[in-house]
Structures are given as structure tokens and as C-alpha cells.
């Protein structure tokens, strides 16, 4: 399959069959090792751009197609969305190439029956200059219910900034594993393989990564620094949460929902590998992934454990200096990285997830030893899953809010001292929420 055929298949599986774009991309690159970096970059750009703007593209399609986008055959809709995305948003791709390559895909799948239709729609798009620009939710490719919900929380201007961030290519971040390498060594290694790295200005171990757009550049997962465990690919917001909890050497730490292990690895690094860290998750497969990452990073202090965060374990009660409760959530904060999330989240799911979190937090509180710390975090933006549950913890007998020193409070945010709400794009990271609590000594 060529690059556009692979991209169209991933878009179709994501938007029409419930797949996850990041997993499908990873699988496609694994199954097609002959793809060079230029081809991988094109596929990634086509998938992310088309999926992130799907509703906007449908609005444009409806202006030129006699059949509304909602009534098109699923694969045809995916190909037309991708073709239109290239015409409207990718200046370096000639419109003629976008049209011709898309028509080839339609012909291969459907024969001549729909080829003329696809050709006519995309040629009309290439000629058209008097588009009616979408507004509000449609301009941001947000479902109307989600758009109105975000406006109710953050106002129109902030919602438009959040939605705009979801449409942009995601920022790449890495964290230096200082137990294995110095930041200067990692930066030099990355540079030699076509990746530039800049310090975050907030954490010395956090690096903003930029891949060179050349055929010689090395894919991220194949970088020497990544393979050798010197660098962990991890968003800045996630790094800030663990750094705020300040794990120390010799501590006993519990990561309640750990897979794939990024926060456990960060905590172990800050602990200098001294102490014990139980990295729990619900399946053997997830624990296997944690184990692989721990081995690659050189941390024998991490012990993966199959465990259900919803089931209270008496053996863990009052046993840990730090409990990391990075809990299942709706994931809206990372919709810039996984754009299909914004089409699938419902208000009902948000309420259900908030209730699920409360059950897990009840257990997490009991696992913290007196004088210990609880870190509660999510990668979403909703009030129900974030501030509401943090307020519930703050009101719980025996817990005391613990101030966060880094990152600094952002202007205009009315966060409590123990809470940080990071919206998408803040400090260049994903949307994230975290809060800290100390369990009072009896």
C-alpha cells in the first residue's frame, strides 16, 4: 500500500470503525518497515489533520457534493475527507495530486461506479474559491454538545483556543532519565539522529523535541536515546505532576493505574532507583508493558502488579509514602494527540467516569500512610472528573491540601494552591489536571 492508501485505511478505521488513530499508526509503521521518515510524516499528517478536522471537512463537502457527507459510503467519505484536507490545508501538495491520488483509491475500492462522483467533487473543491466559512463548533470540528459544555466551563474565547490547539500538530516532549544519562549527552545523541531538543524552562529533565523533515531522520521509537532508556517520551504536563509530588529516595510508592509506566519511571528516576515502587494495572498485558519499560530504563525498584484499582486491598492500607492516582478519564486534554476522542465523549460518560474515580480515590486515600502524599491527576478538562473530585478529597477527614510549587499559577486561573488545571497548550503541553494532598498523622 502506498502512503495515501495507508492513511485512508487508518482514517476509515478510526472514524468509521471505532479505532484509535495512534494505535493504528503505530501498527501500520510496524507492519511496513520499509516506509522512510518522509512517508511516515505524510501518513501521520494526513491522519491527524483529516481526523482532527473531520466535522469541518464534512461542512465543506456538503457545499460541493449532491450527496451530503453523512449519507456517503464510509470509505468514500474517508477518502473525500482526506482529499479535501490536502486541497484546503496542505499547501505543499498540488491540488491535482490530491484529486488524482484520491480518485485512484476510490477506483480501487469501488470500481468505476463512484470514481466519476469522487473526481467531480474533488475537482470542484480544487476550483472553488467562494467557500462559506464554518463558525463556532463547526470551525473547530467539535460536536455541538461538547462545544457548549466547554464554553460553559471556560467561555467562548478559551474554548476557541482549546479547539484550535486540538487542530494543530501535537508538540513532542521527552524526559531525560537522569539516572542513566545527563541531559547534555541526550541532547547530543538526539541531534546526531536528526532531532533537536530544547529545555522546557520548567523542569531540567523535560525536553521539547522537533524531528527533522528529512529522509535520513530516525523514527522516534528507534532513537538511540529511547532504545537505551536515556529518554522517555512523555508530555510536559504529565512530568510536572510527578515532579510536584516530589518522590524521594527510599520511599515506598504506589502507582495505582500505571500502564504504560511513564509516571512510575519518572518517580523511580527522582527516587534514584532507591526504594520500592508498585506499578499496578488491571491486566497482564499492561503489566508486561510496564515491566519492559522499567527494564529498558534500568529500574529494578519498579514491581509491576496486576491489580484492580476498584477493589480495596487490605495489604496496601496505610503502607505508602506516595500514592499516584492518575485515573481513567474522558481524555479530552490529549485530544490534540488522539483527535477522535472529541467525537466520542458524551456527558453521560463523563458522569460515569467521575463516579468511577470516586471509588478508586476512596481506596487510594486508605493506601497513603499518615504523613504521606496523594497525587490525584487526569488528562481531561471536565469539572466533574477534576475539580469536583478534588474538592471531595479536600473535604475528607484526615486529608490536608498540599501546595504545588511548580508550575506557577497561570494568570487568570482561580486554582486553589494545591491544584493545577493545565489547558491544552499551557506551557506547550497537553491538557492536564492534578492536585496534591497530605494524609495527616494521627
C-alpha positions, 0 to 999 in steps of 0.5 A, spaced: 500 500 500 502 506 498 502 512 503 495 515 501 492 508 501 495 507 508 492 513 511 485 512 508 485 505 511 487 508 518 482 514 517 476 509 515 478 505 521 478 510 526 472 514 524 468 509 521 470 503 525 471 505 532 479 505 532 484 509 535 488 513 530 495 512 534 494 505 535 493 504 528 499 508 526 503 505 530 501 498 527 501 500 520 509 503 521 510 496 524 507 492 519 511 496 513 518 497 515 520 499 509 516 506 509 522 512 510 521 518 515 518 522 509 512 517 508 511 516 515 510 524 516 505 524 510 501 518 513 501 521 520 499 528 517 494 526 513 491 522 519 491 527 524 489 533 520 483 529 516 481 526 523 482 532 527 478 536 522 473 531 520 466 535 522 469 541 518 471 537 512 464 534 512 461 542 512 465 543 506 463 537 502 456 538 503 457 545 499 460 541 493 457 534 493 449 532 491 450 527 496 451 530 503 457 527 507 453 523 512 449 519 507 456 517 503 459 510 503 464 510 509 470 509 505 468 514 500 467 519 505 474 517 508 477 518 502 473 525 500 475 527 507 482 526 506 482 529 499 479 535 501 484 536 507 490 536 502 486 541 497 484 546 503 490 545 508 496 542 505 499 547 501 505 543 499 501 538 495 498 540 488 491 540 488 491 535 482 495 530 486 490 530 491 484 529 486 488 524 482 491 520 488 484 520 491 480 518 485 485 512 484 483 509 491 476 510 490 477 506 483 480 501 487 475 500 492 469 501 488 470 500 481 468 505 476 461 506 479 463 512 484 470 514 481 466 519 476 462 522 483 469 522 487 473 526 481 467 531 480 467 533 487 474 533 488 475 537 482 470 542 484 473 543 491 480 544 487 476 550 483 472 553 488 474 559 491 467 562 494 467 557 500 462 559 506 466 559 512 464 554 518 463 558 525 463 556 532 463 548 533 463 547 526 470 551 525 473 547 530 470 540 528 467 539 535 460 536 536 455 541 538 454 538 545 461 538 547 462 545 544 457 548 549 459 544 555 466 547 554 464 554 553 460 553 559 466 551 563 471 556 560 467 561 555 467 562 548 474 565 547 478 559 551 474 554 548 476 557 541 483 556 543 482 549 546 479 547 539 484 550 535 490 547 539 486 540 538 487 542 530 494 543 530 500 538 530 501 535 537 508 538 540 513 532 542 516 532 549 521 527 552 524 526 559 531 525 560 532 519 565 537 522 569 539 516 572 542 513 566 544 519 562 545 527 563 541 531 559 547 534 555 549 527 552 541 526 550 541 532 547 547 530 543 545 523 541 538 526 539 541 531 534 546 526 531 539 522 529 536 528 526 532 531 532 533 537 536 531 538 543 530 544 547 529 545 555 522 546 557 524 552 562 520 548 567 523 542 569 531 540 567 529 533 565 523 535 560 525 536 553 521 539 547 523 535 541 522 537 533 524 531 528 527 533 522 523 533 515 528 529 512 529 522 509 535 520 513 531 522 520 530 516 525 523 514 527 522 516 534 521 509 537 528 507 534 532 513 537 538 511 540 536 515 546 529 511 547 532 504 545 537 505 551 532 508 556 536 515 556 529 518 554 522 517 555 517 520 551 512 523 555 508 530 555 510 536 559 504 536 563 504 529 565 512 530 568 510 536 572 505 532 576 510 527 578 515 532 579 510 536 584 509 530 588 516 530 589 518 522 590 524 521 594 529 516 595 527 510 599 520 511 599 515 506 598 510 508 592 504 506 589 502 507 582 495 505 582 493 505 574 500 505 571 500 502 564 504 504 560 509 506 566 511 513 564 509 516 571 512 510 575 519 511 571 519 518 572 518 517 580 523 511 580 528 516 576 527 522 582 527 516 587 534 514 584 532 507 583 532 507 591 526 504 594 520 500 592 515 502 587 508 498 585 506 499 578 499 496 578 494 495 572 488 491 571 491 486 566 497 482 564 498 485 558 499 492 561 503 489 566 508 486 561 508 493 558 510 496 564 515 491 566 519 492 559 519 499 560 522 499 567 527 494 564 529 498 558 530 504 563 534 500 568 529 500 574 529 494 578 525 498 584 519 498 579 514 491 581 509 491 576 502 488 579 496 486 576 491 489 580 484 492 580 484 499 582 476 498 584 477 493 589 480 495 596 486 491 598 487 490 605 495 489 604 496 496 601 492 500 607 496 505 610 503 502 607 505 508 602 509 514 602 506 516 595 500 514 592 499 516 584 492 516 582 492 518 575 485 515 573 481 513 567 478 519 564 474 522 558 481 524 555 479 530 552 486 534 554 490 529 549 485 530 544 490 534 540 494 527 540 488 522 539 483 527 535 477 522 535 476 522 542 472 529 541 467 525 537 466 520 542 465 523 549 458 524 551 456 527 558 453 521 560 460 518 560 463 523 563 458 522 569 460 515 569 467 516 569 467 521 575 463 516 579 468 511 577 474 515 580 470 516 586 471 509 588 478 508 586 480 515 590 476 512 596 481 506 596 487 510 594 486 515 600 486 508 605 493 506 601 497 513 603 500 512 610 499 518 615 504 523 613 504 521 606 502 524 599 496 523 594 497 525 587 490 525 584 491 527 576 487 526 569 488 528 562 481 531 561 478 538 562 471 536 565 469 539 572 466 533 574 472 528 573 477 534 576 475 539 580 469 536 583 473 530 585 478 534 588 474 538 592 471 531 595 478 529 597 479 536 600 473 535 604 475 528 607 477 527 614 484 526 615 486 529 608 490 536 608 491 540 601 498 540 599 501 546 595 504 545 588 510 549 587 511 548 580 508 550 575 506 557 577 499 559 577 497 561 570 494 568 570 487 568 570 486 561 573 482 561 580 486 554 582 486 553 589 494 552 591 494 545 591 491 544 584 493 545 577 488 545 571 493 545 565 489 547 558 491 544 552 497 548 550 499 551 557 506 551 557 506 547 550 503 541 553 497 537 553 491 538 557 492 536 564 489 536 571 492 534 578 492 536 585 496 534 591 494 532 598 497 530 605 494 524 609 495 527 616 498 523 622 494 521 627 
